[in-house]
Amino acid sequence: MRAAFLLLLATPVAAQAQVPAAAVQSADPALLAKAQPIASIILPNGTMEKMMGPMMQKMMGPMMDGMTKMPIREFLKVGGLDPERVESLGEGTIGEMMAIIDPNYRKRMDVVVNTMMPAMGRFMGRYEPDMREGMAEAFAHRYNAVELDQISAFLKTPVGAKFGAGFMELATDPHYIGRMQKIMPDMMRAMPEIMKSSADELAKLPKPRTYNDLTKAERERLTALLGADAKKAN
């Protein structure tokens, strides 16, 4: 449960889908030059460390409370437990269960978050220059020269500067996070049906092969790739 919660916590900021290189178009140098100052305003130095550190730590209490109030049976539904068996369970919550299994679970979670999140922020901070460049390239791709000039002019106004400097931090604003918390129970209840759509399609595909299904050449190649006996990884 602790790992799942931390994953949910970090996902909005850290999780990125891998984009095929062929799908990324080179930015026009002239447009990129206009977009780079905009990206510097929207993602100033220290933003990621601030977001992943003090801001996120401050909201951990309410987020933890929302997670632990979830009924255990709703959590188990997402895990794929037979719906009929789930419905036979009581109304006990994750928090009530954890209070029995690990009375110190809240303190344990606080220790992990108060060390992991700042460390994640420091790590992400090292890549802010790359993130700014990627943001500038995205702006250069989405907006033309006139539009970029208009955005830049707005960001040079007092309200524009305030908007730009705080834009990234909106993802950790308690008002936004609070709304997201409210949909979590509904999302967890909907997950079995959401996952079922994938399960139905996956069932049509051949099952993955086991070690015993591989040819001798494939086993040797797999062993070479793993740097260890492939049979042990079966």
N, C-alpha and C positions, 0 to 999 in steps of 0.2 A: 504493500500500500504506500509506503514512504517513497519508494522509487517512482511509482506511478504518479504521485502527487508532484514530485519535483519535476518530472518530465512535463506535466501539464503547465507547471509554473514557468519553466524555461522556454517552452515552445514558442510563444508569441514573439520572443526576442531573438532566440538563437537558431531555431530550426529553419533551414533553408533547403529548398528542393534543388537538386542538381539539374542544371540547364545544359542541354547539348550545345557544344560550341557552335555548331552550324546554325542554331536558332538565334544567335546573338549577332546583330548587325553592327558594323563599325560606325561610330558616331562622327558626324561632320565636325571637323576641327573648329570651324568658326562657331558652330552652335555649342560645342563642348566648352569653348572659352567663355561663352556667356553663362553656361550652366554651372561651371565650377564654383564661382562665388556664391551662387544660390545654395549649392550643396554644403558649402562651408558654414553658411548661416544656419541651415536646418540641422546639421550634424556637427556642432562645435566640439572641440577637443574635450574629452572627459565625459561625454554624454553617456556612453555605454557603461562606464564604471559607476556613474551616478544612478542610472536606471537599474542596473543589476544589483547594486549595493544598497545604500540607504533607503531608496524609494521602495524597492521590492521587499526589503526586510520590514519596513514599517507596515506593510499591508499583509504580512504573513498571518497575523492573528485572525483577522476576519476571513481570510481565505481558508485557513485551517478549520475554522468553525463551520464554514459552509460545507467543506468536504466531509467532516466527521459526523455531520447531521444526516448524511445520506443513509437510508436503510440498507442493511447488509444485503438483502435479497436483490435490491436494484443493482448493487455492485457486482453480485455474482451472475446476474443476467448478462451483463456485459462480458463477463469472463467465459460465457458459453455454457453455463450450467443448464441442465434440462429445465425448461420453463415450468413444467408441472411440479418438479421438485422444489423450485424456487418459491412457487406460490404457497407451498406448505410450510415455509419458514415464517418466523415471527416478524414483528415490526422493529426489532432491535437495530440500532444504528452502528455505524463503524466506530464512532467514538465510545459507545458503551462496550463494544467488543474489545477495543484496544485498552480501555481502562482495566479490564480483567487480565488480558494477555500481557500487557506491558504498561504498568501504571506510570512509568516515566516516558511514555512515547512522545508526549508533547515537548518535554525538555529535550528529548533525543532529536526530535525534528528541528527544534530551535537551534541546537548545536550544529546540525548539518547545514541548515539554511544560512545561519550566521557566518559560516566559514565557506560554504560552497558558492553562494551567490556573489560575495565580494571577489572571490577568486575568479569566478566566471566573468565578472565585470572587468577585472584587470586583464584577463585573457582577451576578451572582445575589444578592449581599448587598444590593444596592440594593432588591431586591424582596422581601426577607424579610418586611416588614410585610404585604404582599399575600398572601404564602404562608401566613403565620400566620392571617390572616383566612379564607383559603380552607380551611385545616385546621380552624379552629373551626367554620365552616359545615358542613363534612363531619361533624364529631363531633356537632353539633347535629341533623343529619339522621339519623344512624345510631343514636344513643343517646337514651334518655329521661332525664327529670330525675333519677330515682333512680340510674340507671347512671352518669350524669355525676358525681353526688355521690360515688359509690363510687370512681370513677377518680380524682377530685380528692383524695379522702382518702388513697388509696394513694400518689399522687405527693407527698404531704406527709410521708410517712414517709422515713427515710434511704434505704432500698433503692429506694423509689419515685422519689425525687428523682434517684438515680443512674441508674435505668432510663430515666426520662424525658429527662434531659439528654443521655444517650448514644444514644438510640434512633435518631436520624437517621444517626448515624455508623456504625451497623451495616453500612450499604451499602458502606462503604469498609474494613471490618475485614478484615485479611489472611486470617482463617479462612474468611470468607464468599467473598472474592474468589478464594481458592485453590480452593474447590469449584467456583466458576463457571469457572475456568480449565480444570479437568479435563474439563468437558463441551464445551469449545469445539471440539476435534477432531471429536467425534461430531456436534456441531451442524453443522459445516462439511460433513461427509460427507453429512448428511441434507438439506442445503439444496436440492440439485438436485431431489429428490423432493418436498420441501415446495413449492418454486416451481413445479413441474410442475402441481400442482393448480390454481394460479391461471392458468398458461399455457393449460391446456386450456379453461378458461372464457373467458379473454380472446380466444382464437382464434374463439369464436362471435360476437364482436361485430364490427361494421363497423370497418374500419381508419380511423384519424384522417384527416381531409381535408388535402390539401396546399393551398398558396396558389392553385394553378391551379384547384382545385375550388370556390373561393369565388365568390360573386356580386360584382359591382362594389360594391354597398352594403356587403357584409360585409368586403371588402378595405379600404374607406375607414374603416369602423368599427374594424377591427383596427389600422390605421395610426394612428388617433386615440388608441386605447388605449395603443399602444406608444410613441407620440411619435416614431416613426421609420418608415421604409419597411418595411411588413410583409413584403414579398417577401424582404428580406434575412434575416428571421428564419425563413424557411421551412425 
